[in-house]
Amino acid sequence: MAPEAKSAGRPLEASSDVVAAIDEIDGRSHLVIADIARDDAWIAMSTPGTVALNEYR
């Protein structure tokens, strides 16, 4: 994580609604996190690169 990271987007003018789901992209499983209140506000990571919450300590 960058110590002085800044948002790449514009400030939120309305409330956000963030959700996560496992989805298939190009035939592979991905964890997708999205703000469904905004267009194009999402990120995806291949599931082998993610950590299950019960394994995170």
PDB file as gemmi writes it, atoms N, CA and C in Angstrom:
CRYST1    1.000    1.000    1.000  90.00  90.00  90.00 P 1                      
ATOM      1  N   MET A   1       0.843  -1.179   0.000  1.00  0.00           N  
ATOM      2  CA  MET A   1       0.000   0.000   0.000  1.00  0.00           C  
ATOM      3  C   MET A   1       0.883   1.236   0.000  1.00  0.00           C  
ATOM      4  N   ALA A   2       0.555   2.189  -0.819  1.00  0.00           N  
ATOM      5  CA  ALA A   2       1.311   3.431  -0.896  1.00  0.00           C  
ATOM      6  C   ALA A   2       0.948   4.329   0.283  1.00  0.00           C  
ATOM      7  N   PRO A   3       1.939   4.874   0.976  1.00  0.00           N  
ATOM      8  CA  PRO A   3       1.648   5.706   2.158  1.00  0.00           C  
ATOM      9  C   PRO A   3       0.893   6.987   1.854  1.00  0.00           C  
ATOM     10  N   GLU A   4       1.029   7.505   0.649  1.00  0.00           N  
ATOM     11  CA  GLU A   4       0.353   8.746   0.286  1.00  0.00           C  
ATOM     12  C   GLU A   4      -0.567   8.530  -0.908  1.00  0.00           C  
ATOM     13  N   ALA A   5      -1.347   7.472  -0.866  1.00  0.00           N  
ATOM     14  CA  ALA A   5      -2.237   7.154  -1.982  1.00  0.00           C  
ATOM     15  C   ALA A   5      -3.379   8.154  -2.062  1.00  0.00           C  
ATOM     16  N   LYS A   6      -3.762   8.481  -3.275  1.00  0.00           N  
ATOM     17  CA  LYS A   6      -4.872   9.392  -3.508  1.00  0.00           C  
ATOM     18  C   LYS A   6      -5.886   8.715  -4.412  1.00  0.00           C  
ATOM     19  N   SER A   7      -7.117   9.105  -4.298  1.00  0.00           N  
ATOM     20  CA  SER A   7      -8.178   8.557  -5.124  1.00  0.00           C  
ATOM     21  C   SER A   7      -7.963   8.926  -6.574  1.00  0.00           C  
ATOM     22  N   ALA A   8      -8.191   7.959  -7.467  1.00  0.00           N  
ATOM     23  CA  ALA A   8      -8.055   8.231  -8.891  1.00  0.00           C  
ATOM     24  C   ALA A   8      -9.348   8.789  -9.480  1.00  0.00           C  
ATOM     25  N   GLY A   9     -10.431   8.678  -8.737  1.00  0.00           N  
ATOM     26  CA  GLY A   9     -11.727   9.144  -9.224  1.00  0.00           C  
ATOM     27  C   GLY A   9     -12.127  10.465  -8.604  1.00  0.00           C  
ATOM     28  N   ARG A  10     -13.279  10.910  -8.980  1.00  0.00           N  
ATOM     29  CA  ARG A  10     -13.793  12.154  -8.404  1.00  0.00           C  
ATOM     30  C   ARG A  10     -14.454  11.849  -7.052  1.00  0.00           C  
ATOM     31  N   PRO A  11     -14.559  12.839  -6.173  1.00  0.00           N  
ATOM     32  CA  PRO A  11     -15.207  12.614  -4.870  1.00  0.00           C  
ATOM     33  C   PRO A  11     -16.659  12.165  -5.049  1.00  0.00           C  
ATOM     34  N   LEU A  12     -17.117  11.358  -4.136  1.00  0.00           N  
ATOM     35  CA  LEU A  12     -18.504  10.895  -4.196  1.00  0.00           C  
ATOM     36  C   LEU A  12     -19.467  12.025  -3.885  1.00  0.00           C  
ATOM     37  N   GLU A  13     -20.448  12.178  -4.722  1.00  0.00           N  
ATOM     38  CA  GLU A  13     -21.466  13.188  -4.494  1.00  0.00           C  
ATOM     39  C   GLU A  13     -22.717  12.576  -3.894  1.00  0.00           C  
ATOM     40  N   ALA A  14     -22.850  11.273  -4.050  1.00  0.00           N  
ATOM     41  CA  ALA A  14     -24.007  10.554  -3.528  1.00  0.00           C  
ATOM     42  C   ALA A  14     -23.512   9.391  -2.685  1.00  0.00           C  
ATOM     43  N   SER A  15     -24.429   8.723  -2.032  1.00  0.00           N  
ATOM     44  CA  SER A  15     -24.020   7.583  -1.232  1.00  0.00           C  
ATOM     45  C   SER A  15     -23.515   6.470  -2.130  1.00  0.00           C  
ATOM     46  N   SER A  16     -22.650   5.626  -1.581  1.00  0.00           N  
ATOM     47  CA  SER A  16     -22.137   4.502  -2.350  1.00  0.00           C  
ATOM     48  C   SER A  16     -22.741   3.212  -1.821  1.00  0.00           C  
ATOM     49  N   ASP A  17     -22.720   2.201  -2.635  1.00  0.00           N  
ATOM     50  CA  ASP A  17     -23.271   0.908  -2.292  1.00  0.00           C  
ATOM     51  C   ASP A  17     -22.282  -0.142  -2.783  1.00  0.00           C  
ATOM     52  N   VAL A  18     -21.363  -0.587  -1.906  1.00  0.00           N  
ATOM     53  CA  VAL A  18     -20.297  -1.493  -2.294  1.00  0.00           C  
ATOM     54  C   VAL A  18     -20.717  -2.936  -2.038  1.00  0.00           C  
ATOM     55  N   VAL A  19     -20.509  -3.781  -3.039  1.00  0.00           N  
ATOM     56  CA  VAL A  19     -20.835  -5.201  -2.950  1.00  0.00           C  
ATOM     57  C   VAL A  19     -19.656  -6.005  -3.483  1.00  0.00           C  
ATOM     58  N   ALA A  20     -19.617  -7.292  -3.112  1.00  0.00           N  
ATOM     59  CA  ALA A  20     -18.577  -8.196  -3.608  1.00  0.00           C  
ATOM     60  C   ALA A  20     -19.231  -9.493  -4.049  1.00  0.00           C  
ATOM     61  N   ALA A  21     -18.643 -10.124  -5.051  1.00  0.00           N  
ATOM     62  CA  ALA A  21     -19.163 -11.393  -5.556  1.00  0.00           C  
ATOM     63  C   ALA A  21     -18.050 -12.149  -6.259  1.00  0.00           C  
ATOM     64  N   ILE A  22     -18.214 -13.454  -6.364  1.00  0.00           N  
ATOM     65  CA  ILE A  22     -17.327 -14.277  -7.177  1.00  0.00           C  
ATOM     66  C   ILE A  22     -17.992 -14.388  -8.547  1.00  0.00           C  
ATOM     67  N   ASP A  23     -17.246 -14.062  -9.599  1.00  0.00           N  
ATOM     68  CA  ASP A  23     -17.793 -14.083 -10.950  1.00  0.00           C  
ATOM     69  C   ASP A  23     -16.771 -14.707 -11.889  1.00  0.00           C  
ATOM     70  N   GLU A  24     -17.230 -15.142 -13.038  1.00  0.00           N  
ATOM     71  CA  GLU A  24     -16.347 -15.716 -14.040  1.00  0.00           C  
ATOM     72  C   GLU A  24     -16.039 -14.657 -15.091  1.00  0.00           C  
ATOM     73  N   ILE A  25     -14.748 -14.419 -15.310  1.00  0.00           N  
ATOM     74  CA  ILE A  25     -14.292 -13.465 -16.311  1.00  0.00           C  
ATOM     75  C   ILE A  25     -13.297 -14.197 -17.201  1.00  0.00           C  
ATOM     76  N   ASP A  26     -13.544 -14.222 -18.488  1.00  0.00           N  
ATOM     77  CA  ASP A  26     -12.686 -14.928 -19.450  1.00  0.00           C  
ATOM     78  C   ASP A  26     -12.462 -16.388 -19.045  1.00  0.00           C  
ATOM     79  N   GLY A  27     -13.498 -17.025 -18.514  1.00  0.00           N  
ATOM     80  CA  GLY A  27     -13.425 -18.432 -18.165  1.00  0.00           C  
ATOM     81  C   GLY A  27     -12.722 -18.743 -16.856  1.00  0.00           C  
ATOM     82  N   ARG A  28     -12.341 -17.712 -16.077  1.00  0.00           N  
ATOM     83  CA  ARG A  28     -11.657 -17.931 -14.797  1.00  0.00           C  
ATOM     84  C   ARG A  28     -12.427 -17.241 -13.682  1.00  0.00           C  
ATOM     85  N   SER A  29     -12.352 -17.807 -12.483  1.00  0.00           N  
ATOM     86  CA  SER A  29     -13.046 -17.276 -11.317  1.00  0.00           C  
ATOM     87  C   SER A  29     -12.325 -16.042 -10.772  1.00  0.00           C  
ATOM     88  N   HIS A  30     -13.103 -14.975 -10.483  1.00  0.00           N  
ATOM     89  CA  HIS A  30     -12.557 -13.719  -9.957  1.00  0.00           C  
ATOM     90  C   HIS A  30     -13.416 -13.210  -8.798  1.00  0.00           C  
ATOM     91  N   LEU A  31     -12.768 -12.551  -7.851  1.00  0.00           N  
ATOM     92  CA  LEU A  31     -13.473 -11.799  -6.823  1.00  0.00           C  
ATOM     93  C   LEU A  31     -13.678 -10.403  -7.393  1.00  0.00           C  
ATOM     94  N   VAL A  32     -14.923  -9.957  -7.448  1.00  0.00           N  
ATOM     95  CA  VAL A  32     -15.250  -8.633  -7.995  1.00  0.00           C  
ATOM     96  C   VAL A  32     -15.826  -7.777  -6.876  1.00  0.00           C  
ATOM     97  N   ILE A  33     -15.275  -6.589  -6.692  1.00  0.00           N  
ATOM     98  CA  ILE A  33     -15.777  -5.621  -5.713  1.00  0.00           C  
ATOM     99  C   ILE A  33     -16.220  -4.401  -6.496  1.00  0.00           C  
ATOM    100  N   ALA A  34     -17.457  -3.962  -6.262  1.00  0.00           N  
ATOM    101  CA  ALA A  34     -18.006  -2.868  -7.066  1.00  0.00           C  
ATOM    102  C   ALA A  34     -18.859  -1.926  -6.228  1.00  0.00           C  
ATOM    103  N   ASP A  35     -18.839  -0.659  -6.606  1.00  0.00           N  
ATOM    104  CA  ASP A  35     -19.757   0.334  -6.061  1.00  0.00           C  
ATOM    105  C   ASP A  35     -20.891   0.423  -7.060  1.00  0.00           C  
ATOM    106  N   ILE A  36     -22.014  -0.217  -6.753  1.00  0.00           N  
ATOM    107  CA  ILE A  36     -23.105  -0.290  -7.721  1.00  0.00           C  
ATOM    108  C   ILE A  36     -23.856   1.023  -7.882  1.00  0.00           C  
ATOM    109  N   ALA A  37     -23.519   2.027  -7.090  1.00  0.00           N  
ATOM    110  CA  ALA A  37     -24.139   3.337  -7.233  1.00  0.00           C  
ATOM    111  C   ALA A  37     -23.400   4.195  -8.258  1.00  0.00           C  
ATOM    112  N   ARG A  38     -22.247   3.707  -8.749  1.00  0.00           N  
ATOM    113  CA  ARG A  38     -21.447   4.477  -9.709  1.00  0.00           C  
ATOM    114  C   ARG A  38     -21.129   3.617 -10.928  1.00  0.00           C  
ATOM    115  N   ASP A  39     -21.059   4.237 -12.085  1.00  0.00           N  
ATOM    116  CA  ASP A  39     -20.644   3.545 -13.303  1.00  0.00           C  
ATOM    117  C   ASP A  39     -19.129   3.335 -13.281  1.00  0.00           C  
ATOM    118  N   ASP A  40     -18.684   2.193 -13.746  1.00  0.00           N  
ATOM    119  CA  ASP A  40     -17.253   1.891 -13.896  1.00  0.00           C  
ATOM    120  C   ASP A  40     -16.462   2.002 -12.592  1.00  0.00           C  
ATOM    121  N   ALA A  41     -17.078   1.716 -11.453  1.00  0.00           N  
ATOM    122  CA  ALA A  41     -16.387   1.746 -10.157  1.00  0.00           C  
ATOM    123  C   ALA A  41     -16.313   0.321  -9.632  1.00  0.00           C  
ATOM    124  N   TRP A  42     -15.349  -0.464 -10.166  1.00  0.00           N  
ATOM    125  CA  TRP A  42     -15.203  -1.848  -9.756  1.00  0.00           C  
ATOM    126  C   TRP A  42     -13.754  -2.293  -9.934  1.00  0.00           C  
ATOM    127  N   ILE A  43     -13.415  -3.379  -9.256  1.00  0.00           N  
ATOM    128  CA  ILE A  43     -12.094  -3.986  -9.378  1.00  0.00           C  
ATOM    129  C   ILE A  43     -12.283  -5.496  -9.288  1.00  0.00           C  
ATOM    130  N   ALA A  44     -11.449  -6.246  -9.985  1.00  0.00           N  
ATOM    131  CA  ALA A  44     -11.537  -7.703  -9.966  1.00  0.00           C  
ATOM    132  C   ALA A  44     -10.151  -8.294  -9.746  1.00  0.00           C  
ATOM    133  N   MET A  45     -10.098  -9.408  -9.002  1.00  0.00           N  
ATOM    134  CA  MET A  45      -8.845 -10.113  -8.749  1.00  0.00           C  
ATOM    135  C   MET A  45      -9.091 -11.601  -8.916  1.00  0.00           C  
ATOM    136  N   SER A  46      -8.183 -12.272  -9.580  1.00  0.00           N  
ATOM    137  CA  SER A  46      -8.286 -13.714  -9.755  1.00  0.00           C  
ATOM    138  C   SER A  46      -8.383 -14.375  -8.384  1.00  0.00           C  
ATOM    139  N   THR A  47      -9.312 -15.304  -8.210  1.00  0.00           N  
ATOM    140  CA  THR A  47      -9.526 -15.905  -6.883  1.00  0.00           C  
ATOM    141  C   THR A  47      -8.301 -16.629  -6.326  1.00  0.00           C  
ATOM    142  N   PRO A  48      -7.410 -17.231  -7.143  1.00  0.00           N  
ATOM    143  CA  PRO A  48      -6.211 -17.820  -6.528  1.00  0.00           C  
ATOM    144  C   PRO A  48      -5.330 -16.774  -5.828  1.00  0.00           C  
ATOM    145  N   GLY A  49      -5.475 -15.507  -6.181  1.00  0.00           N  
ATOM    146  CA  GLY A  49      -4.694 -14.440  -5.547  1.00  0.00           C  
ATOM    147  C   GLY A  49      -5.367 -13.824  -4.339  1.00  0.00           C  
ATOM    148  N   THR A  50      -6.526 -14.318  -3.959  1.00  0.00           N  
ATOM    149  CA  THR A  50      -7.261 -13.756  -2.810  1.00  0.00           C  
ATOM    150  C   THR A  50      -7.100 -14.653  -1.588  1.00  0.00           C  
ATOM    151  N   VAL A  51      -7.452 -14.114  -0.431  1.00  0.00           N  
ATOM    152  CA  VAL A  51      -7.363 -14.847   0.835  1.00  0.00           C  
ATOM    153  C   VAL A  51      -8.763 -14.954   1.435  1.00  0.00           C  
ATOM    154  N   ALA A  52      -9.135 -16.131   1.877  1.00  0.00           N  
ATOM    155  CA  ALA A  52     -10.429 -16.313   2.546  1.00  0.00           C  
ATOM    156  C   ALA A  52     -10.393 -15.594   3.887  1.00  0.00           C  
ATOM    157  N   LEU A  53     -11.505 -14.970   4.269  1.00  0.00           N  
ATOM    158  CA  LEU A  53     -11.551 -14.206   5.519  1.00  0.00           C  
ATOM    159  C   LEU A  53     -11.185 -15.040   6.722  1.00  0.00           C  
ATOM    160  N   ASN A  54     -11.604 -16.303   6.770  1.00  0.00           N  
ATOM    161  CA  ASN A  54     -11.283 -17.125   7.933  1.00  0.00           C  
ATOM    162  C   ASN A  54      -9.809 -17.520   7.975  1.00  0.00           C  
ATOM    163  N   GLU A  55      -9.046 -17.312   6.899  1.00  0.00           N  
ATOM    164  CA  GLU A  55      -7.620 -17.595   6.866  1.00  0.00           C  
ATOM    165  C   GLU A  55      -6.784 -16.336   7.116  1.00  0.00           C  
ATOM    166  N   TYR A  56      -7.406 -15.173   7.102  1.00  0.00           N  
ATOM    167  CA  TYR A  56      -6.707 -13.896   7.262  1.00  0.00           C  
ATOM    168  C   TYR A  56      -6.558 -13.587   8.746  1.00  0.00           C  
ATOM    169  N   ARG A  57      -5.350 -13.495   9.202  1.00  0.00           N  
ATOM    170  CA  ARG A  57      -5.082 -13.161  10.613  1.00  0.00           C  
ATOM    171  C   ARG A  57      -3.827 -12.367  10.740  1.00  0.00           C  
TER     172      ARG A  57                                                      
END                                                                             
